[in-house]
């Protein structure tokens, strides 16, 4: 194709510009970086079903195994208090003393009456012994014999009554020394020295509480008991044989009481006011570290969940459709698993449904996760148990 020199010049310039434009586009295309998402490093735990202990916790109160009210049995003036309030006392130890003088006088009077009746009986017996042979010889009338027999029986009855009077006087004198029947901690004196004490009016003087062994009492609601029974029947929970739970006590400062005990009593009837059963456990208390009235935390140990799955509470997220956790799928990507949770135990949830054996649950970097996010999983280091 023929062209003028000017046309050929313009066409050459146009071709050069076109080549330069195409070359620039190619360079731009070659220089554009390829955006790739890096794998997020996460720590995972593998789901391994195993028998897991279950501990039931309750609030409770310490009680005495045996609380005895110390009461006056006779009237009189309180002369002495012979113990220090709040201390330990032993069986038979004297706590109070009433004025003994009126009772000593009453005993002397009863003993005098007893001596008189003994003398009367001796006379009646000797008279009867004299009259009997005479009656056989008809030396005295049958009436005289009857009177002698009656006198002897009356004297014997009067002696028996006098003997009872002496025993009562001795008993009342003994009651002036008021003793504790058992060992324990003695309480505050409710009547002061010099007061007049009467069993009908102010006979309660103090109380003694046995503290070794000691009781801890707590209540179990009807709903809690029914829930446990349902889990046992469904095979989700195994309890100790004959319900012999081990009982641990945690004191108000968080320290664990060193002695364990066992349940000793369970109320068979529900309290209609509270809807609860009352339960008591007995523990040894040789150092007397537990005292009646203390509030404590009670743990029942011995139950377990067979082949249970547990996940840390921190990894469970509450979503619009309920709780879920993040797992690593077969493509090493993040995926969601919806859960059906059981009880909260220590720092973990029991999982009733939602996870399978061998799945890897993500433990950290949860806020950075999204479905399909590529993950680089590393197994968590198992914690050492002490």
SESEKE-366245 format. One record per residue (C-alpha): residue in three letters; x, y, z. Coordinates in pm, whole numbers, padded with zeros to 5 digits, always signed. Example, Ala and Ser with C-alpha at 12.3 -4.5 7.8 and 13.67 -1.06 7.14 Angstrom:
SESEKE-366245
ALA+01230-00450+00780SER+01367-00106+00714
This chain:
SESEKE-366245
UNK+00000+00000+00000UNK+00154+00333-00111UNK+00156+00628+00127UNK+00309+00965+00137UNK+00615+01025+00350UNK+00404+01221+00600UNK+00147+00938+00628UNK+00423+00683+00675UNK+00574+00892+00954UNK+00244+00933+01137UNK+00168+00561+01107UNK+00508+00476+01259UNK+00446+00704+01555UNK+00106+00547+01613UNK+00250+00194+01605UNK+00522+00287+01851UNK+00264+00431+02097UNK+00051+00119+02065UNK+00348-00107+02136UNK+00451+00104+02436UNK+00092+00088+02578UNK+00071-00289+02536UNK+00413-00333+02692UNK+00311-00121+02994UNK-00007-00322+03049UNK+00189-00646+03045UNK+00431-00510+03303UNK+00142-00398+03523UNK-00019-00738+03494UNK+00304-00914+03577UNK+00380-00690+03875UNK+00034-00731+04047UNK+00083-00938+04371UNK-00119-01254+04436UNK-00314-01217+04770UNK-00309-01543+04976UNK-00448-01596+05331UNK-00193-01728+05582UNK-00287-02011+05818UNK-00383-01899+06172UNK-00189-02077+06446UNK-00422-02224+06710UNK-00395-02464+07003UNK-00634-02758+06998UNK-00747-03040+07224UNK-00856-03375+07088UNK-01194-03503+07203UNK-01132-03819+07408UNK-01435-03958+07599UNK-01335-04087+07941UNK-01480-04155+08285UNK-01494-03816+08457UNK-01559-03760+08830UNK-01862-03553+08928UNK-01865-03358+09254UNK-02191-03222+09398UNK-02155-02907+09608UNK-02394-02763+09867UNK-02400-02494+10132UNK-02431-02634+10481UNK-02398-02572+10852UNK-02207-02751+11126UNK-02414-02910+11400UNK-02346-03096+11720UNK-02402-03470+11708UNK-02563-03447+12050UNK-02673-03133+12234UNK-02772-03176+12598UNK-02967-02918+12794UNK-02836-02888+13148UNK-03134-02831+13377UNK-03193-02805+13749UNK-03401-03089+13894UNK-03465-02937+14235UNK-03544-02588+14364UNK-03285-02383+14545UNK-03038-02097+14533UNK-02757-02126+14278UNK-02445-02114+14492UNK-02159-02170+14243UNK-02079-02199+13874UNK-01788-02441+13850UNK-01690-02421+13483UNK-01555-02169+13232UNK-01797-02088+12952UNK-01704-02218+12607UNK-01458-02483+12727UNK-01452-02859+12693UNK-01601-03063+12976UNK-01581-03435+13044UNK-01865-03676+13136UNK-01970-03639+13500UNK-01798-03304+13548UNK-01981-03072+13791UNK-02101-02750+13630UNK-02321-02590+13901UNK-02381-02627+14272UNK-02702-02534+14453UNK-02721-02453+14822UNK-02696-02798+14982UNK-02791-02716+15343UNK-03171-02751+15308UNK-03128-03085+15134UNK-02879-03212+15392UNK-03137-03127+15662UNK-03408-03306+15468UNK-03185-03611+15441UNK-03118-03612+15817UNK-03490-03587+15883UNK-03560-03877+15648UNK-03288-04083+15813UNK-03443-04010+16156UNK-03781-04120+16030UNK-03619-04435+15896UNK-03469-04513+16239UNK-03805-04465+16405UNK-03978-04698+16161UNK-03709-04961+16205UNK-03762-04955+16581UNK-04140-04983+16539UNK-04099-05279+16307UNK-03868-05454+16551UNK-04122-05406+16833UNK-04410-05527+16612UNK-04212-05833+16507UNK-04116-05922+16864UNK-04479-05874+16980UNK-04603-06101+16703UNK-04343-06361+16793UNK-04469-06352+17154UNK-04842-06365+17066UNK-04829-06651+16816UNK-04739-06933+17058UNK-04991-06801+17313UNK-05263-06803+17050UNK-05187-07168+16974UNK-05241-07246+17346UNK-05555-07030+17351UNK-05381-06809+17607UNK-05475-06500+17404UNK-05770-06436+17181UNK-05760-06453+16801UNK-05835-06081+16805UNK-05508-06011+16984UNK-05324-06226+16725UNK-05486-06031+16442UNK-05386-05701+16597UNK-05025-05817+16635UNK-05011-05932+16270UNK-05161-05601+16152UNK-04915-05400+16362UNK-04625-05595+16211UNK-04742-05535+15854UNK-04808-05167+15919UNK-04463-05125+16069UNK-04305-05301+15769UNK-04491-05072+15527UNK-04394-04764+15726UNK-04030-04877+15714UNK-04047-04921+15338UNK-04188-04570+15302UNK-03916-04429+15528UNK-03649-04603+15319UNK-03797-04444+15004UNK-03792-04108+15182UNK-03420-04148+15253UNK-03347-04245+14891UNK-03544-03941+14768UNK-03361-03711+15009UNK-03026-03854+14896UNK-03129-03811+14533UNK-03234-03449+14586UNK-02910-03379+14768UNK-02721-03527+14474UNK-02916-03303+14235UNK-02766-02999+14404UNK-02446-03087+14215UNK-02545-03043+13850UNK-02321-03252+13622UNK-02287-03303+13248UNK-02381-03650+13120UNK-02138-03637+12829UNK-01829-03466+12688UNK-01851-03154+12476UNK-01830-02777+12468UNK-02028-02610+12744UNK-02224-02296+12664UNK-02298-01970+12838UNK-02457-01982+13182UNK-02822-01873+13158UNK-02867-01824+13534UNK-02628-01627+13750UNK-02496-01717+14093UNK-02729-01621+14377UNK-03043-01667+14168UNK-03326-01888+14287UNK-03360-02182+14049UNK-03686-02364+13988UNK-03730-02651+13737UNK-04070-02513+13639UNK-03958-02152+13586UNK-03589-02113+13506UNK-03453-02465+13522UNK-03245-02440+13202UNK-02893-02348+13314UNK-02677-02408+13003UNK-02613-02668+12732UNK-02331-02903+12634UNK-02268-02976+12266UNK-02078-03285+12157UNK-01836-03191+11876UNK-01634-03509+11819UNK-01766-03654+11600UNK-01942-03357+11438UNK-02230-03322+11192UNK-02265-03109+10880UNK-02619-03056+10754UNK-02733-02945+10409UNK-03043-02950+10192UNK-03105-03109+09850UNK-03392-02975+09643UNK-03646-03209+09493UNK-03553-03094+09141UNK-03184-03167+09199UNK-03260-03514+09328UNK-03494-03593+09038UNK-03232-03470+08789UNK-02969-03698+08939UNK-03207-03995+08939UNK-03289-03931+08572UNK-02921-03918+08478UNK-02856-04242+08665UNK-03146-04417+08491UNK-03025-04289+08150UNK-02673-04417+08210UNK-02521-04068+08211UNK-02418-04088+08575UNK-02285-04361+08804UNK-02314-04311+09181UNK-02135-04502+09460UNK-02280-04831+09575UNK-02548-04777+09839UNK-02503-04401+09783UNK-02194-04399+10009UNK-02057-04066+09895UNK-01734-03932+10043UNK-01805-03598+10213UNK-01551-03315+10203UNK-01591-02986+10389UNK-01453-02650+10279UNK-01443-02382+10546UNK-01534-02015+10500UNK-01170-01917+10439UNK-01143-02164+10150UNK-00934-02418+10341UNK-01021-02785+10312UNK-01106-02965+10636UNK-00858-03256+10669UNK-01108-03528+10768UNK-01364-03679+10532UNK-01696-03828+10639UNK-02002-04009+10511UNK-02372-03939+10498UNK-02532-04061+10820UNK-02891-03946+10778UNK-03127-03838+10499UNK-03473-03706+10578UNK-03726-03939+10408UNK-03991-03667+10379UNK-03977-03348+10172UNK-04018-03027+10368UNK-04336-02879+10214UNK-04224-02525+10298UNK-03891-02542+10114UNK-03928-02839+09878UNK-03601-02988+10005UNK-03464-03295+10177UNK-03236-03248+10475UNK-02919-03454+10481UNK-02655-03493+10752UNK-02298-03622+10730UNK-02080-03728+11023UNK-01709-03643+11042UNK-01436-03698+11300UNK-01335-03375+11472UNK-01040-03466+11700UNK-00884-03118+11688UNK-01228-02958+11739UNK-01164-02736+11439UNK-01532-02742+11343UNK-01781-02585+11581UNK-02163-02587+11574UNK-02306-02294+11381UNK-02026-02262+11124UNK-02125-02217+10758UNK-01934-02449+10523UNK-01926-02577+10164UNK-01996-02948+10133UNK-01872-03166+09847UNK-02010-03512+09774UNK-01752-03721+09589UNK-01766-04068+09439UNK-01997-04025+09137UNK-01869-04016+08779UNK-01986-03980+08420UNK-01892-04283+08207UNK-01715-04201+07876UNK-01791-03832+07915UNK-01678-03546+07689UNK-01564-03224+07853UNK-01455-02889+07709UNK-01316-02583+07890UNK-01577-02321+07967UNK-01363-02050+07807UNK-01391-02202+07457UNK-01772-02227+07457UNK-01937-01937+07276UNK-02305-01849+07308UNK-02453-01786+06965UNK-02797-01701+06832UNK-02879-02072+06804UNK-02719-02173+07133UNK-02371-02268+07254UNK-02101-02381+07012UNK-01726-02439+06980UNK-01479-02407+06692UNK-01315-02721+06556UNK-01055-02800+06291UNK-01214-02994+06004UNK-01045-03242+05772UNK-00929-02961+05539UNK-00756-02790+05836UNK-01015-02514+05831UNK-01229-02364+06105UNK-01579-02505+06147UNK-01860-02459+06400UNK-02003-02737+06618UNK-02330-02669+06800UNK-02340-02826+07147UNK-02594-02966+07387UNK-02432-02896+07725UNK-02472-03083+08052UNK-02348-02969+08393UNK-02080-02718+08471UNK-01805-02900+08662UNK-01497-02712+08791UNK-01378-02512+08487UNK-01532-02738+08223UNK-01866-02818+08064UNK-01991-03171+08018UNK-02102-03210+07654UNK-02404-03435+07611UNK-02412-03405+07231UNK-02234-03220+06949UNK-01876-03352+06952UNK-01734-03681+06828UNK-01431-03871+06944UNK-01114-03751+06774UNK-01238-03405+06677UNK-01004-03115+06752UNK-01151-02829+06953UNK-00985-02489+06919UNK-00869-02346+07252UNK-00733-02000+07164UNK-00749-01715+06908UNK-01124-01771+06901UNK-01202-01405+06824UNK-01002-01434+06498UNK-01188-01737+06367UNK-01436-01748+06080UNK-01589-02043+05896UNK-01342-02176+05641UNK-01041-01996+05789UNK-00725-02195+05726UNK-00570-02310+06055UNK-00236-02438+06173UNK-00322-02662+06469UNK-00089-02750+06754UNK-00189-02992+07030UNK-00222-02845+07379UNK+00026-02958+07644UNK-00159-03166+07907UNK-00163-03010+08252UNK+00016-03198+08526UNK-00201-03322+08807UNK-00070-03290+09157
